[in-house]
Amino acid sequence: MSLLSHAQWTGKDSINLKRLLEGDGEIKLNQEAIKQVQQALGSPLIIRASSATKYDESLPKVYPEKEKLVLTLMPYTARTKYNYDPIYKKKIDVKADTYKSNPFETLYALSIPTNWAKHPFEGGYRKSLEEIEATGLKYNPLAERANNKAVGAWKSAAGPTGYDFMTPFTKNFWNIKGNKRKARTLEVLASYGDSTSVLIDEPILRQKIK
């Protein structure tokens, strides 16, 4: 900046400067010129706010406005073993077998009205599909054949001894190891409290199904 000022400075400017300094008048400096001198060379100019710099609210939002609560079993997964705690990263000592029956079947039996038929041979009219299935019957669309075409019919879900004769023809029936793991997992889950209550000395109160 000094080199540029020296190149433009002339003898006449020196005489005028000396006359101003020796005079009695008040010297007023140009404030705009001072700002330009103090400003660093090559610094960008101030960009005023414009519509181009503001956020476009018409664009779609990535996240929803309200958070959605989702229940999850994490860190438990479908492959978590019955004797392993994924929270404390250690195995669990499982002793007695306390699982005796399927609680879901008990809840389903409690939800059936008492005035419904409990057996297919009981008299009375069935007013709904749920009332028919409550007697143990299920509709099989491929049960019979007539004129070389499949005809549906109502079949008993279980045999005379409570056994379904179609079970051996299913893939799940021959999965012996998987069925054992499934039964064992259900036994443990029925008696195992969650990891937040294992270290609590007070007993866990559970509501019994009557």
C-alpha positions in Angstrom: 0.0 0.0 0.0 2.9 2.3 0.7 4.5 1.6 -2.7 1.2 2.6 -4.4 0.9 5.7 -2.4 4.5 6.7 -3.1 4.1 6.2 -6.8 1.1 8.6 -6.9 2.6 11.2 -4.6 3.8 14.4 -6.2 5.6 17.5 -5.1 2.4 19.5 -5.2 0.9 17.1 -2.7 3.8 17.7 -0.3 3.3 21.4 -0.5 -0.4 21.1 0.2 0.2 18.7 3.1 2.7 21.1 4.7 0.3 24.0 4.3 -2.5 22.0 6.1 -0.3 21.0 9.0 1.0 24.6 9.6 -2.4 26.1 9.3 -4.9 26.8 12.1 -7.9 25.0 10.5 -9.4 21.7 11.6 -8.3 18.6 9.7 -11.2 16.2 8.8 -10.3 12.8 7.5 -12.4 10.8 5.0 -13.8 7.9 6.9 -14.6 5.9 3.8 -10.9 6.2 2.7 -9.8 5.1 6.2 -12.0 2.0 6.0 -10.5 1.1 2.6 -7.0 1.5 4.0 -7.7 -0.7 7.1 -9.4 -3.4 5.0 -7.1 -6.2 4.1 -6.3 -6.7 0.4 -8.2 -9.5 -1.3 -10.9 -9.8 1.5 -14.3 -10.7 0.1 -17.1 -8.2 0.2 -20.0 -8.6 2.7 -22.9 -10.5 1.1 -26.2 -9.2 2.1 -29.1 -11.6 3.0 -31.1 -12.6 0.0 -33.8 -15.2 -0.9 -31.1 -17.4 -2.5 -29.3 -17.8 0.9 -32.4 -18.8 2.8 -33.7 -22.3 3.4 -36.3 -23.4 0.9 -39.2 -24.7 3.0 -41.0 -26.2 0.0 -38.4 -29.0 -0.2 -39.4 -32.4 1.3 -38.1 -33.1 4.8 -36.0 -36.1 5.5 -37.2 -36.6 9.1 -40.8 -36.5 10.2 -41.9 -33.6 12.4 -43.1 -35.9 15.2 -40.9 -38.7 16.5 -42.5 -42.2 16.2 -41.9 -44.5 19.1 -41.2 -48.1 18.1 -40.9 -51.0 20.5 -38.0 -53.3 19.9 -36.4 -56.4 21.5 -32.9 -55.1 21.0 -30.3 -56.3 21.8 -32.3 -59.6 21.8 -32.5 -61.2 18.3 -34.0 -64.3 16.8 -30.6 -66.0 17.1 -30.1 -65.1 20.8 -29.6 -68.4 22.8 -31.9 -69.0 25.8 -28.9 -69.2 28.2 -27.1 -66.0 27.1 -27.7 -62.4 28.3 -26.7 -60.0 25.5 -26.8 -57.0 27.8 -24.2 -58.2 30.4 -22.5 -60.4 27.7 -22.5 -63.6 29.8 -24.2 -66.9 30.1 -27.2 -67.5 32.4 -27.5 -70.6 34.7 -30.9 -72.1 34.0 -31.9 -74.8 36.4 -35.5 -76.0 36.8 -38.1 -76.3 34.0 -41.0 -74.2 34.9 -42.8 -74.0 31.6 -45.7 -76.4 31.6 -48.3 -75.1 29.1 -48.7 -72.6 26.3 -49.9 -69.2 27.8 -51.3 -68.1 24.5 -53.7 -71.1 24.3 -54.9 -70.2 27.8 -55.5 -66.6 26.8 -57.4 -67.7 23.7 -59.5 -70.1 25.7 -60.5 -67.3 28.1 -61.6 -65.1 25.2 -64.1 -67.7 23.9 -67.7 -66.9 25.1 -69.2 -69.6 27.3 -72.4 -69.9 25.2 -70.4 -71.0 22.1 -70.2 -74.7 21.2 -67.1 -76.4 22.4 -67.4 -79.5 20.1 -68.5 -79.8 16.4 -71.2 -82.3 17.3 -73.0 -79.9 19.7 -76.3 -78.7 18.6 -77.3 -75.1 17.7 -76.5 -72.6 15.0 -73.1 -71.1 14.4 -73.6 -67.3 13.8 -70.0 -66.5 12.8 -66.8 -67.9 11.4 -65.1 -67.5 14.7 -67.8 -69.6 16.4 -67.3 -72.4 13.9 -63.5 -72.4 14.4 -63.9 -72.4 18.2 -65.3 -75.9 17.9 -62.0 -77.2 16.4 -63.0 -77.1 12.7 -61.0 -75.4 10.0 -61.9 -74.8 6.4 -59.6 -76.5 3.9 -60.1 -75.3 0.3 -58.3 -78.4 -1.1 -60.0 -81.0 1.2 -62.0 -82.9 -1.5 -62.2 -83.3 -5.2 -65.3 -83.4 -7.4 -65.3 -83.7 -11.2 -61.5 -83.5 -11.1 -61.7 -80.1 -9.3 -60.7 -79.1 -5.8 -63.7 -78.6 -3.4 -63.4 -77.0 0.0 -64.7 -78.6 3.1 -64.6 -78.2 6.9 -62.1 -80.5 8.6 -61.2 -81.1 12.2 -58.0 -79.4 13.2 -57.0 -82.5 15.3 -57.7 -86.2 15.2 -59.7 -88.2 17.7 -56.8 -88.3 20.1 -55.9 -84.7 19.8 -53.3 -85.2 17.2 -53.2 -83.6 13.8 -52.6 -86.3 11.1 -51.3 -83.7 8.7 -48.4 -82.7 11.0 -45.9 -85.3 9.7 -46.2 -83.8 6.2 -45.0 -80.4 7.4 -41.4 -79.2 7.3 -41.6 -78.0 10.9 -42.4 -81.6 12.1 -39.0 -82.9 10.9 -37.0 -80.1 12.4 -36.2 -81.9 15.6 -33.3 -79.8 16.8 -35.2 -76.6 16.0 -38.3 -77.8 17.9 -36.1 -78.6 20.9 -34.5 -75.2 20.9 -37.9 -73.5 20.5 -39.4 -75.5 23.4 -36.4 -74.8 25.6 -36.5 -71.1 24.9 -40.1 -70.9 25.8 -39.4 -72.6 29.1 -36.7 -70.2 30.0 -38.7 -67.1 28.9 -41.5 -68.1 31.1 -39.3 -68.1 34.2 -36.6 -65.6 33.3 -36.9 -61.9 34.3 -35.4 -59.2 32.1 -31.8 -58.0 32.7 -33.0 -54.8 34.5 -34.6 -56.8 37.3 -32.1 -59.7 37.7 -30.0 -57.8 40.2 -33.0 -56.6 42.3 -33.4 -58.5 45.6 -37.2 -57.9 45.7 -39.3 -60.6 44.0 -41.0 -59.9 40.7 -44.8 -60.0 41.1 -46.6 -61.4 38.2 -50.4 -61.5 37.6 -51.7 -65.1 37.5 -54.3 -66.1 34.9 -57.3 -67.6 36.5 
